[in-house]
Amino acid sequence: MKKMMTGILCMLILLLFTTHGFSQRMTWTTKSNTAKDLAMKGASHFMNAEFEQAYMNFSEAVKLDPNFTVALVFMANLAKGESSKEYGRKALQSAANKTKGEKLFASLPTEGNTPENRRDIFEKLHTMFPDGYLLATFYVNSRNTSEERFAAAQETIAKFPDQPSMYNTIAYYYMLDRKDLDMAKQNLEKYLSMYPEGCNPYDSMGEYYLNAGDTANAEKYYKLALEKYPFFNSSINALQKIEDAKKK
């Protein structure tokens, strides 16, 4: 009876330590509740292009659970050079006894993968887990053309209206692809209102004003981003470029 209870407890632990924050739902198998919480925070930062914070969260998650497949895949994307390749290899190894979704996710950073391979993997994952916002985000960004990405972003916003990061994504399509600054600003204001504690909404608004030719407001928002997170490289680099331009 004791051995049976131990087995049941182990199964409950695995059920408890799968992610429920991003819908129906690829399992995130881990034996560490703290690692799961860190990975959830890291995923949120990643979707909001806050890669420095995401790296910190996922690296701590991997320290707590070196066999955490999803965290290893993210580390393969956030790291560079040989470190990225090593995380990719570890992700594949860690997925050997995991779920089908985790195995497929772990195949993303495989050396030699082409954009077409990754696009196909994201499409399969999105089909397998249609209610998963994280996977929907990857699906949107992996579409082949700007029009496909724009349409997928619109569908994702309609399905997940309470998730802030997609408003940022579609704002950039309006700003850079469609040259519609009014719609870009509307979506960025929505993004900022939904995620005021982040640094990326301010950075994105800074880029909007830079594209609109309003350097003063661009500087203002880049500095606001750094008030939220002083090590946000996107804003640091943007302010440096503005300063360099002033000296010419």
ABEGO torsion letter per residue (X at the ends): XAAAAAAAAAAAAAAAABBAAAEOBBBBBBABAAAAAAAAAAAAAAAAGBAAAAAAAAAAAAAABAABAAAAAAAAAABBEAAAAAAAAAAAAAAAABBAAAAAAAAAABBGBBAAAAAAAAAAAAAABAABAAAAAAAAAABABAAAAAAAAAAAAAABAABAAAAAAAAAAAAAAAGBAAAAAAAAAAAAAABAABAAAAAAAAAAAAAAGBAAAAAAAAAAAAAABAABAAAAAAAAAAAAAAAX
